[in-house]
Amino acid sequence: MKKKFLNGIAVLSFAAIAAFNLNLDFANKVSPLTLANIEALASESDDPCRGNPFYASNQALKSERCLKYPLVYGYKLTCKNETGRCCDPTDQTKCE
C-alpha cells in the first residue's frame, strides 16, 4: 500500500510539473499581429515616415522649374521642405 501511495504522489507531481511548464510555454507566445501593433505604437513620433530610412521626412514631392536647354524651361518633381509630410525620393523626376 505504501508503495502505491508513493508511486501515486510521484505521478501526480510529474503531471503537475508538466502542466505548469506547458502553461508557461503558452503564456510566453505572442502573436505576430500583437508584435506589429506594439512596434507601431512604439515607433509613433513626429516623423511622418515612421523611421523609414529610404524616405525624406518633412518633405513633399513638388514641381520645380529647371533649365532643360538654353533658354527653354521645364519642370521636374523633387522633394521640397514641408512639415508633416513624407517624400519618396524614387518618385522624383529629372529634367532632361
C-alpha positions in Angstrom: 0.0 0.0 0.0 2.8 2.4 0.9 4.5 1.7 -2.5 1.3 2.5 -4.4 0.9 5.7 -2.4 4.5 6.9 -3.2 4.0 6.0 -6.9 0.8 8.0 -7.0 2.5 11.0 -5.5 5.3 10.7 -8.0 2.9 10.5 -10.9 0.9 13.5 -9.6 4.0 15.6 -9.1 5.3 14.8 -12.6 1.9 15.7 -14.1 1.8 19.0 -12.1 5.2 20.0 -13.2 4.5 19.2 -16.9 1.2 21.2 -16.7 3.0 24.1 -15.2 5.7 24.1 -17.8 3.1 23.8 -20.6 1.2 26.8 -19.2 4.4 28.9 -19.1 5.1 28.0 -22.7 1.7 29.2 -23.8 1.9 32.4 -21.8 5.2 33.4 -23.5 3.9 33.2 -27.1 2.7 36.5 -28.6 1.0 36.6 -32.0 2.8 38.4 -34.9 -0.2 40.9 -35.1 0.3 41.8 -31.4 4.1 42.3 -32.0 3.3 44.5 -35.1 0.9 46.6 -33.1 3.4 47.1 -30.2 6.1 48.1 -32.7 3.8 50.6 -34.4 2.9 52.2 -31.1 6.5 52.3 -30.0 7.6 54.0 -33.3 4.9 56.7 -33.3 6.6 60.1 -33.2 6.7 63.3 -35.1 8.4 61.6 -38.0 5.8 61.1 -40.8 7.9 58.4 -42.4 7.8 56.3 -39.2 11.6 55.9 -39.2 11.9 54.5 -42.8 15.4 55.5 -43.9 14.5 55.4 -47.6 12.1 58.3 -47.4 12.7 62.0 -46.8 10.7 63.2 -43.7 9.1 66.6 -43.5 9.3 66.9 -47.3 6.8 66.7 -50.1 7.0 66.0 -53.8 6.7 69.3 -55.5 7.2 70.7 -59.0 10.3 72.7 -59.6 11.3 74.8 -62.6 14.5 73.9 -64.3 16.5 74.8 -67.4 16.3 72.0 -69.9 18.2 73.6 -72.8 19.5 77.1 -73.2 16.5 79.4 -72.5 14.0 76.5 -72.5 12.4 75.9 -69.1 10.9 72.6 -68.0 9.6 71.2 -64.7 10.7 68.4 -62.6 9.4 66.8 -59.4 11.7 66.9 -56.4 11.4 66.6 -52.6 10.9 70.1 -51.0 10.6 71.1 -47.4 7.1 70.7 -45.9 6.3 69.9 -42.3 4.5 66.7 -41.5 4.9 65.1 -44.9 6.9 62.2 -46.2 8.6 62.2 -49.6 9.6 59.1 -51.6 12.8 60.0 -53.5 12.2 57.3 -56.1 9.1 59.3 -57.4 11.3 62.3 -58.3 11.8 63.2 -61.9 14.8 64.7 -63.6 15.0 67.5 -66.2 16.4 66.1 -69.4 
